[in-house]
Amino acid sequence: MSADSIVSIAWDVLKSYVVVPIKRRFEYVISSKSFAERLRKEVNNLKKEADRVQILEEAATNNVRNFHNTFTDWKASCEKDSKEAQELLDAFDEASKTCCYGTLPDPKCRYQFSMKAEAEIKVISELAEKCNGFKELKDICFINPSPGDVTAMTSASSVSTSIKLADYDIFESRVQIIRDIKDALADDSNSVVGVYGMGGLGKSTLLEEVKRMISEEKSFDWVAKANGLDLKSVGIPCGHDNKVIGCKLLLTSRDRDILKSEMGCDKDFLLGGLEEEEAKRLFEKFAGDKVNDNEFKPLVNEALHKCAGLPFLIVSMAKYFKGVGLPEWKIALKQIKLSKNKHLRGVINDMLQLSYDRLKGEEKSLLALCVVYGTSNPSFENLVRYGIGWGLFREDDNIEDARDRLRLEIRTLQASSLLLENGDAYGFKIHDLVREFVASVAFRDHPLLVLKDKDKSIMELSNDKLKSCRAICFPYVDINELPQELDCPELQIFLLFKYDKSLKISDSLFYSMKKLMVLNLTGIHLTCFPSSFQFLESLHTLCLDCCSLDDVAILGKLKGLQILSFANSDIHRLPREIGQLAELRLLDLNRCYKLKIIESGVLRNLFKLEELFMKNTFDQWNVVEQTLPTNASLIELNHMKKLHTLHLSIPSLSMLPKDLNVEKLTKYEIRIGYGRTWWHECKGMRTLELKLDPLSDVLAKGFIQSISGTTNYLRLDEFNGCEQSICSLSRKGFPELKHLEVTNSSSIQYILRSPSHTYYETLELLLLENLITLEKICTNNISSKSFNTLKVVRVKSCDKMEVLFPLSVLKGLPRLEEIEVVDCKLMRGIVEVDVCSKVKLHNLHVLKLLNLPNIKNFLDTKSAPSSSTSNDQVSTQIAFFNGQQ
């Protein structure tokens, strides 16, 4: 061995065991501030994640669900380690101030801090990463059947069906009526079955459960839900006597006479209140353990007596009492006792009043807006748009901030039972009793008029009532005409929902509505806009959805307009006058199929626009080289400095400028190379769909490079001419990609090829179809970071693939839940392994293998020759998992 070799080896040993450790110790001393900043950053990041998950936690608590141990353990660790990290930072800051009067750092102090901070950074980072897995209610909690659950035998099938109603368990008193309803529906002599009883008993909830059960049992070919009593208007076939034909109806009403006389009900059932023990169990579930304390027991009995077995009132009262002490219980019950309202409806209003009085002003306004909407299931997005127009949110909030604020307020109202939950963390509905209560409260000062078919015509209302009215809604009522003019000087919200293009809007209808802030006209025909439109100087939100619109130029005079929607409308041209709306923040042109012209410069002038929606609509963008523009150009979007949400379709690359700035976008759905029709709903907040050939033209556009690095849903169709894999599409890789779909390519060989800067660290779903040259999903020796969050893999018609994964990759897929491989002619096995290798897939619960003529085993050894298909089926089944099925 030469002297140089000995010196080299000695240096390597010296560097590894002496130089590097010493260097590390010096780094602890001289870089303590850097460690402190890194630790603060990780702590703040964890706090943001914890705040996000707290929304789910509160929703789970309100639903009385049980938390998974993984979540409770994470939460405990999060609180403990966050506290320790903050204490470490506080101690370091204090030591830095006091040591040598803050002028000379103490090496020992900084050394010890840096060592501890480095360890804390790792722990906090891992907690934040684990928090990424808590995205939905099911990730943190589950519903545990309680002793109150009852199993009912159905007459349609001999299997037991667990019956459960929404937020609270089904009780014995409800089981029999569910059986009776199902038997009545099964009886051929009954076409219409009804349930009646006072508001708050849970009629709608009961029917939802019946609907779920008969849907699961497939007792009927088709099950649907509709609101409204006019059978023909909701598409139900009826005879001359208004009897339904070819279907069954299950209805609810507070009035039995309506079911019998107006709806021709063949069989009806009275829904009564809960039994005493059932009511107590429900109250305890929402009020907590304190109801078992001796000092609270008499008050619980008094409260339940007031509730008279109404589930809605029991839950409302229990939620109110859960967060207060004994004195507040006594005061609240005394207020109800002293009330002049002695009947049950009065007790309900008194209880609602207690909850209502605890609300802030903006929460009361949101409730009023839900009431004005005129339906029990208001659209969340419409509430956002109306709320912005009505000034419900802070002026400095952007639209996405407004959505977040609305979600928080909805959650607050759900916690007090003034809004009800409806399926998911942010779903909600408003009970009829609450709507009536809020309308009565608001009526004292500013009436909220929600007109129904049974109400008298608006033209019959008194002038005094109209003059003080703050909001009017016509929720799909049968109205033939509107007055020439409505004298409503205080009116701020006017909502008209109607699918009748014959309804006329007079020229002077809006003359007196100088304070109008929100206007919705849905489903009407406006050959020309009323001249009184130009006087709506306070109008901030205008929704003209599902309308026929000939000329919209007059809208350019509404200088204060912030929200403008033409969704689903017949509109042919967006004139230059729309560009005068300098305050516009949202423009919705979704599904305006007839829109062919957006005049050049219109979009350029909307410099305050935050959100632009153009799905299934205009796509006739000017090509880049066109010197005399006849239509809007995509480059105009660069002038929208506040734009953060964009949905649009670009049929050709010739329309796409090289320097289109999209880095500011936080939400987008963009399709390039397709026709304008969107055949399926997109799965992510940031979606990119590409259908272009050859790929080299795409890579020349900086726009593609910028946006593909931030997308979380990517669909690639007919990508030919690319360099063996799709990694070249983004120089940044795909750090946020969760859903990848690749179809119809004749050149892609690998989804990931080593070496590569792409890892697919966040990918959860991978769909591959008709990739005739695809050999493998990935090559060997890829980074251990790759695919480690993958849950679902589906491969179809990839005829050159022989195995799905090499073993080295499969070991890095701890979350894999589903594998589907269909119509792959050469597929020999799912996993390529060495002899005697072991494979463990602890989370795999779906395996679908169909039409794979060459497959012999789940595991394919590298040395094994390609199998024939001549062996008998039984031996193949036995050997498929090496005898370990």
Summary of the structure (lengths in Angstrom):
residues: 885
radius of gyration: 32.7
end to end distance: 56.9
largest distance: 110.3
contacts: 2741
relative contact order: 0.03
helix: 39%
strand: 16%
